[in-house]
Amino acid sequence: MYDVTAGNVLIVLAFYAALFVIIRTTKHRVEPVEIRTFVAIGLAWAAPVFLANWLLHKAGLMSFLPWVNNFMHTFIWIGFCLSWLYLGVRESESLLTQTIIFATFSLIVKYAEQKVFGTWDHGHFFHVFHGNAAYVLGWSLADGAYPAMTLYGLRLASRRIPGLVVI
């Protein structure tokens, strides 16, 4: 059913790398003062989303993501790439623009993973919107909430974690 082979993993990793080249145009490097923030954002998103993807699958609300795909998607794409993107656009773009950027990147990545691995193949989004396109679009739009949730999450976390750079 799913086609998660070594070759396809390399294809998806190359795709992430190509998108990361685009993401780096927003911020060439994470400044030393931002490293703690970058790691905190990445781990705060990657680990819970990894588990949530599986739990949502068990609840019938999400298609199964093979473990390799789930790990790559959550730790490399969301944890690393999107955390970098967030640091790159959080000061220069409005929250609305950030939402659109994140939803668009999410849509592109989901369709690429679907094309290469055969994943993201569920038939509805929370039993409300039906069809695979609605499922992929629904999760992509949900991913557009990443900037706002990160902004407010950082504000809360900075009360207990010293050294976070909050804007």
FENVENBEL-V11251 format. One record per residue. N is the residue number from 1. SS is DSSP state (~ for helix, > for strand, _ for the rest). PHI is phi in whole degrees, -180 to 180 (none if undefined). D_CENTER is the distance of its C-alpha to the mean C-alpha in Angstrom with 1 decimal. Layout:
N | SS | PHI | D_CENTER
N | SS | PHI | D_CENTER
This chain:
1 | _ | none | 23.8
2 | _ | -97 | 20.6
3 | _ | -116 | 21.1
4 | _ | -97 | 19.2
5 | _ | -107 | 21.7
6 | ~ | -58 | 21.8
7 | ~ | -64 | 22.2
8 | ~ | -70 | 19.3
9 | ~ | -61 | 17.1
10 | ~ | -64 | 18.5
11 | ~ | -63 | 17.9
12 | ~ | -67 | 14.1
13 | ~ | -62 | 14.1
14 | ~ | -65 | 16.3
15 | ~ | -65 | 14.0
16 | ~ | -58 | 11.1
17 | ~ | -62 | 14.1
18 | ~ | -64 | 15.4
19 | ~ | -67 | 12.4
20 | ~ | -65 | 12.4
21 | ~ | -60 | 16.0
22 | ~ | -67 | 15.3
23 | ~ | -58 | 12.8
24 | _ | -65 | 15.7
25 | _ | -69 | 18.0
26 | _ | -85 | 16.7
27 | _ | -164 | 17.5
28 | _ | -72 | 19.4
29 | _ | -154 | 19.2
30 | _ | -83 | 18.1
31 | _ | -67 | 21.4
32 | ~ | -52 | 23.1
33 | ~ | -68 | 23.2
34 | ~ | -97 | 19.4
35 | ~ | -60 | 18.6
36 | ~ | -61 | 18.9
37 | ~ | -66 | 16.6
38 | ~ | -59 | 13.9
39 | ~ | -65 | 14.4
40 | ~ | -62 | 14.6
41 | ~ | -63 | 11.3
42 | ~ | -59 | 9.6
43 | ~ | -71 | 11.7
44 | ~ | -65 | 11.6
45 | ~ | -91 | 7.9
46 | ~ | -63 | 8.0
47 | ~ | -64 | 11.5
48 | ~ | -65 | 11.7
49 | ~ | -69 | 8.7
50 | ~ | -56 | 10.5
51 | ~ | -69 | 13.6
52 | ~ | -61 | 12.7
53 | ~ | -58 | 11.7
54 | ~ | -69 | 15.2
55 | ~ | -64 | 16.9
56 | ~ | -66 | 15.8
57 | ~ | -63 | 17.1
58 | ~ | -62 | 20.3
59 | _ | -83 | 20.7
60 | _ | 81 | 20.6
61 | _ | -105 | 17.8
62 | _ | -150 | 15.3
63 | _ | -72 | 16.2
64 | _ | -70 | 16.4
65 | _ | -107 | 13.9
66 | _ | -51 | 16.2
67 | ~ | -54 | 15.7
68 | ~ | -65 | 15.1
69 | ~ | -64 | 12.5
70 | ~ | -62 | 10.8
71 | ~ | -62 | 11.2
72 | ~ | -61 | 10.1
73 | ~ | -65 | 6.8
74 | ~ | -83 | 6.2
75 | ~ | -87 | 8.4
76 | ~ | -85 | 8.5
77 | ~ | -71 | 5.5
78 | ~ | -73 | 3.1
79 | ~ | -67 | 6.8
80 | ~ | -96 | 8.7
81 | ~ | -65 | 7.7
82 | ~ | -72 | 5.7
83 | ~ | -65 | 8.4
84 | ~ | -63 | 10.9
85 | ~ | -60 | 10.2
86 | ~ | -58 | 10.6
87 | ~ | -62 | 13.8
88 | ~ | -78 | 14.9
89 | ~ | -115 | 15.0
90 | _ | -63 | 15.6
91 | _ | -99 | 19.3
92 | _ | -101 | 20.0
93 | _ | -124 | 18.4
94 | _ | -66 | 19.0
95 | ~ | -62 | 16.6
96 | ~ | -64 | 17.1
97 | ~ | -63 | 16.4
98 | ~ | -59 | 13.2
99 | ~ | -59 | 12.2
100 | ~ | -66 | 13.3
101 | ~ | -60 | 11.6
102 | ~ | -67 | 8.0
103 | ~ | -64 | 9.3
104 | ~ | -68 | 11.0
105 | ~ | -60 | 8.5
106 | ~ | -61 | 6.5
107 | ~ | -61 | 10.1
108 | ~ | -61 | 11.1
109 | ~ | -68 | 8.8
110 | ~ | -63 | 9.7
111 | ~ | -68 | 13.2
112 | ~ | -65 | 13.4
113 | ~ | -64 | 12.5
114 | ~ | -65 | 14.9
115 | ~ | -65 | 17.5
116 | ~ | -83 | 17.5
117 | ~ | -96 | 17.0
118 | _ | 83 | 18.2
119 | _ | -88 | 15.3
120 | _ | 55 | 13.8
121 | _ | -112 | 17.5
122 | _ | -73 | 18.1
123 | _ | -103 | 20.8
124 | > | -159 | 19.9
125 | > | -111 | 17.5
126 | _ | 53 | 19.0
127 | _ | 61 | 22.4
128 | _ | -103 | 22.6
129 | > | -110 | 21.5
130 | > | -106 | 22.7
131 | _ | 104 | 21.9
132 | ~ | -67 | 19.0
133 | ~ | -62 | 18.2
134 | ~ | -65 | 18.0
135 | ~ | -63 | 15.7
136 | ~ | -66 | 13.1
137 | ~ | -65 | 13.7
138 | ~ | -60 | 13.7
139 | ~ | -68 | 10.2
140 | ~ | -67 | 9.1
141 | ~ | -66 | 11.3
142 | ~ | -62 | 10.2
143 | ~ | -65 | 6.7
144 | _ | -64 | 9.2
145 | _ | -78 | 10.3
146 | ~ | -51 | 7.8
147 | ~ | -61 | 10.6
148 | ~ | -66 | 13.5
149 | ~ | -65 | 12.4
150 | ~ | -69 | 11.8
151 | ~ | -56 | 15.1
152 | ~ | -74 | 17.0
153 | ~ | -64 | 15.6
154 | ~ | -64 | 16.7
155 | ~ | -62 | 20.0
156 | ~ | -70 | 20.7
157 | ~ | -64 | 19.7
158 | _ | -66 | 21.9
159 | _ | -70 | 24.9
160 | _ | -117 | 24.7
161 | _ | -114 | 23.0
162 | _ | -70 | 25.0
163 | _ | 91 | 23.8
164 | _ | -78 | 20.5
165 | _ | -92 | 20.5
166 | _ | -114 | 20.1
167 | _ | -106 | 20.7
